[in-house]
Amino acid sequence: MDTTDAEEQTAVKVVIRVRPLNQRETEGNSDSVWNIDSSEGVISQTGTDGSVARSYAFDRVYAPMDSTKQIYTESILPVIKSFVAGFNGTIFAYGQTSSGKTYTMMGSGNDDGIIHRCIKHIFSAIRKTPDREFSIKVSYLEIYNEGIKDLLDPTKLDLKISMDALYRPYVRNLTQQCPLGADEAFKILTQGMQHRNIGCTKMNEQSSRSHTLFQIALESRSTNQIGGVDDDAAAAAVASDIAAADDDTAPIDTSVRSSVLNIVDLAGSERA
């Protein structure tokens, strides 16, 4: 196994994005205290005398000039490809207020954030996979003051977590919608964002004061199954394949792939 394959097999990766100085910091003649070695995934803090005070190693460190597109392509896209193939995945943004979490996840203007890029890729992958039939559902919830709120139906408050028949956690009565395309999914996302709790802090005029979870559930099955074939000749061919499969000579895929993608944007780590 080469290095790239080994890296893609890792269950958890931690990457750091260092944002540029904001307007207030620039006007205050602030200096960056971080040195970044992207090739080694190391970020170090310099002391007042210019020496290295502390250093930290991660799977990847992105510098202020690195784009969201680069971060997505290198660190997020492998998760999305695995999700479409039937594996669960989670993308988790954590950091102090004003560190750029929501900007990275949601984007700004014409610069798509991580969530938008994920949605675009998922629907693109569906269009490019005509031999499978897909079903996609999305939900959006907020955790604020230890309560769960449905961001797609803000009248649903204090929702409860339960376990399903397979002992998987889920939120009871959480709204699920079925977008037919990326644009429809974006509208659902925007609708939910309008109901999120934000507040003003010393570091950020519009700080996310809650944790949010945007969840995408995907199921797919092969279209080469008798139940999904309309053409009589094609159905007969599939029946022949099944008969052959009984002899272990021509197995066909009759399984249903089911996967869940969790995209988490945490609140800032300091008090308002």
C-alpha positions in Angstrom: 0.0 0.0 0.0 1.4 3.4 -1.0 1.4 6.4 1.3 -1.7 8.0 -0.3 -3.7 4.8 0.2 -2.5 4.5 3.8 -3.6 8.1 4.5 -7.0 7.6 3.0 -7.5 4.6 5.3 -7.0 6.7 8.5 -10.3 6.9 10.4 -9.8 10.4 11.8 -7.8 13.3 10.4 -7.2 16.7 12.1 -6.4 19.7 9.9 -5.8 23.3 10.9 -6.7 26.4 9.0 -5.0 29.7 10.0 -7.0 32.7 8.9 -5.4 36.0 7.9 -5.5 39.0 10.2 -8.8 40.7 10.2 -9.4 44.5 9.7 -9.4 45.3 13.4 -6.1 43.4 13.9 -4.5 45.0 10.9 -5.6 48.5 12.0 -4.1 47.7 15.4 -0.8 46.8 13.8 -1.0 43.3 15.2 1.4 40.6 14.0 0.8 36.9 13.4 2.5 34.7 16.0 2.3 31.5 14.0 4.8 29.9 11.7 3.4 27.3 9.3 5.1 24.4 7.7 2.4 23.0 5.4 4.6 20.2 4.0 5.2 18.7 7.5 1.8 19.6 9.0 3.5 21.6 11.8 2.4 25.0 13.2 4.7 26.7 15.7 4.2 29.7 18.0 7.0 32.3 18.3 7.9 34.0 21.5 8.5 37.7 22.0 12.2 37.2 21.2 11.4 35.5 18.0 12.3 32.0 19.2 9.9 29.0 18.8 7.9 28.7 22.0 5.6 25.8 21.1 5.0 23.6 18.1 2.1 21.4 17.2 1.8 18.6 14.5 -1.4 17.8 12.6 -2.4 15.8 9.5 -2.4 19.1 7.6 -1.9 22.8 8.3 -3.4 25.4 5.9 -1.9 28.9 5.6 -4.0 32.1 5.3 -3.4 32.2 1.5 -4.8 28.6 1.1 -8.3 28.6 -0.4 -11.4 26.8 0.8 -11.3 24.9 -2.6 -7.9 23.6 -1.8 -8.9 22.5 1.7 -12.0 20.8 0.3 -10.1 19.0 -2.5 -7.3 17.7 -0.2 -9.0 17.0 3.1 -12.8 16.8 2.6 -13.3 15.2 -0.8 -12.1 11.7 0.2 -14.8 11.7 3.0 -17.5 12.6 0.4 -16.4 10.0 -2.1 -16.5 7.3 0.7 -20.0 8.6 1.8 -21.4 8.3 -1.8 -19.9 4.7 -1.9 -21.8 3.8 1.3 -19.6 4.7 4.3 -20.6 7.1 7.1 -18.6 10.3 7.5 -18.3 13.3 9.7 -16.9 16.8 9.0 -16.3 18.7 12.2 -15.4 22.4 12.5 -14.1 23.6 15.9 -12.4 26.7 17.1 -12.5 30.0 18.9 -15.0 32.7 17.9 -13.8 34.7 14.9 -11.4 31.9 13.9 -13.2 31.4 10.6 -15.3 28.2 11.3 -18.6 29.5 9.8 -16.8 31.2 6.9 -15.0 27.9 6.1 -18.2 25.8 6.4 -20.7 28.2 4.7 -18.5 30.4 2.5 -19.0 34.0 1.5 -20.3 35.5 -1.8 -19.1 33.5 -4.7 -16.6 31.5 -2.6 -18.4 28.3 -1.8 -17.9 26.9 1.7 -17.4 23.2 2.6 -21.1 22.4 2.9 -22.0 23.8 -0.5 -19.1 22.0 -2.1 -20.1 18.7 -0.4 -23.7 19.1 -1.7 -22.6 19.9 -5.2 -20.3 16.9 -5.3 -22.9 14.5 -4.0 -25.5 15.4 -6.6 -22.9 15.4 -9.3 -21.8 11.9 -8.3 -25.5 10.8 -8.3 -25.9 12.1 -11.9 -22.8 10.2 -12.9 -24.0 6.9 -11.5 -26.9 5.8 -13.7 -26.6 2.2 -12.6 -27.8 3.0 -9.1 -31.0 4.6 -7.8 -30.5 7.1 -5.0 -32.7 8.5 -2.2 -31.4 11.5 -0.3 -32.8 13.1 2.9 -31.5 16.1 4.8 -32.1 17.4 8.3 -30.8 20.4 10.2 -30.7 20.8 14.0 -29.3 23.2 16.5 -28.0 22.4 20.0 -28.4 25.5 22.2 -28.4 25.7 26.0 -28.5 21.9 26.1 -31.7 21.8 24.1 -32.2 20.4 20.5 -34.2 22.6 18.1 -35.3 21.6 14.6 -33.9 24.4 12.3 -36.2 23.3 9.5 -39.3 23.6 11.8 -38.3 26.0 14.6 -41.6 25.2 16.4 -40.1 21.9 17.3 -38.1 22.5 20.5 -36.5 20.3 23.1 -36.3 17.3 20.8 -35.2 14.0 22.3 -32.5 11.5 21.3 -33.5 7.8 21.0 -32.0 4.6 19.6 -33.4 2.8 16.6 -33.8 -1.0 16.1 -30.1 -1.2 15.1 -29.0 0.7 18.2 -28.1 3.9 16.3 -28.9 7.3 17.8 -31.4 9.5 16.1 -33.5 12.6 17.0 -37.2 11.9 17.4 -39.6 14.0 15.3 -36.8 15.8 13.4 -37.9 17.1 10.1 -36.4 15.4 7.0 -36.6 16.9 3.5 -35.8 15.3 0.2 -34.1 17.7 -2.1 -34.1 16.8 -5.8 -31.0 18.8 -6.6 -28.2 20.9 -5.2 -30.1 24.2 -5.5 -33.0 22.8 -3.5 -30.6 21.5 -0.9 -29.1 25.0 -0.7 -32.5 26.6 -0.1 -33.1 24.1 2.8 -29.7 25.0 4.2 -30.4 28.8 4.0 -33.9 28.2 5.6 -32.2 26.5 8.5 -29.5 29.2 8.9 -32.1 31.9 9.4 -33.3 30.1 12.6 -29.9 29.7 14.2 -28.9 31.6 17.4 -26.2 34.2 16.9 -24.9 36.9 19.3 -22.4 39.6 19.5 -19.1 39.0 21.3 -16.0 41.1 21.8 -14.4 39.1 19.0 -17.2 38.8 16.5 -20.3 40.9 15.9 -22.2 37.8 14.6 -20.9 34.9 16.5 -22.6 31.5 16.3 -23.8 30.8 19.8 -25.0 27.3 19.1 -23.8 24.0 17.7 -25.4 22.9 14.4 -25.6 19.5 12.7 -26.5 19.4 9.0 -27.1 15.7 8.2 -27.4 14.0 4.8 -28.8 10.5 4.7 -28.1 8.6 1.4 -29.5 5.3 0.2 -28.8 3.6 -3.1 -29.6 0.3 -4.8 -28.6 -1.2 -8.1 -31.0 -0.4 -11.0 -30.3 -3.9 -12.3 -32.8 -5.5 -10.1 -36.1 -7.0 -11.2 -38.2 -4.7 -9.1 -36.6 -1.6 -10.8 -36.7 -2.8 -14.4 -39.5 -1.7 -16.7 -38.4 -3.3 -19.9 -39.5 -6.9 -20.3 -36.3 -7.9 -22.1 -34.1 -6.2 -19.5 -36.1 -7.9 -16.8 -35.6 -11.3 -18.4 -31.9 -10.6 -18.6 -31.7 -9.7 -14.9 -33.7 -12.9 -14.1 -31.1 -14.8 -16.1 -28.3 -13.1 -14.1 -30.0 -14.1 -10.9 -30.3 -17.7 -12.0 -26.6 -17.7 -13.0 -25.8 -16.2 -9.6 -27.3 -19.3 -7.9 -24.4 -21.2 -9.5 -21.9 -18.8 -8.1 -20.8 -17.9 -11.6 -22.2 -14.4 -12.1 -23.1 -12.6 -8.8 -25.0 -9.4 -9.1 -25.4 -6.6 -6.6 -28.8 -6.6 -4.9 -27.7 -4.8 -1.8 -28.9 -1.4 -0.5 -26.1 1.0 0.4 -26.9 3.3 3.3 -24.7 6.0 4.7 -25.0 9.2 6.8 -22.9 12.4 6.5 -22.7 14.6 9.5 -21.5 18.2 9.0 -21.0 19.9 12.3 -20.4 23.6 13.0 -19.6 24.2 16.7 -20.3 27.4 18.6 -17.3 29.6 19.5 -15.4 28.4 22.5 -15.7 31.5 24.7 -18.6 33.2 26.5 -20.5 36.0 24.9 
